[in-house]
Amino acid sequence: MPKLKLKVELALHRYLTNELVDEEFIREIQAILNEFQGKNLLHQNIGQLIWNLEIKRPNDKAKFEKIWLLLDRINPRIREDLSHRLKSGPWRRAT
């Protein structure tokens, strides 16, 4: 997962710093999905990386809301698979 992690983190960083606009971010994440297609837990891992960064950057809440909407356009399974993981795993958010 290190290569996947680096690519997702780079795309997120570039989007959060306004180096990428929405459509460019979508293309980068789609390219990552295409590159790692068939890998186990791909959607969960991408969702987990984004979720972890979102927790670390609470001041960027609005941007992360937009990121999740963009991810839904790419593939709704990213959020669905992460949601399943959060409900069944040790990563549950404290409420």
C-alpha positions, 0 to 999 in steps of 0.5 A: 500500500505504500505506493497507493498511499503516496499517490493518494496523499499527493493528489489530496495535498495538491487539491487542498493547496489549490494546485488541482481543480475539481476535474483534475483531482477526479482524473488523478484519483481515477488514474490511481484507481485504474493503476491499482485495479484489482487490488484488495481493499482498494476503495477502503484504503483510499477512503481510509487515507482521506478520512485520516487526513480529514481528521488531522485537518479539521480547519479544511472541513468544507474542502473535505466535504467537496472531496467526498462529493467528488469521490462519489462522482468517481465511484460511490464504492469508495465512501460505501466501502469506507463506511462498512470498514468504519462500522465493522472495524477499530476505526470507528469515529468517536461520537 
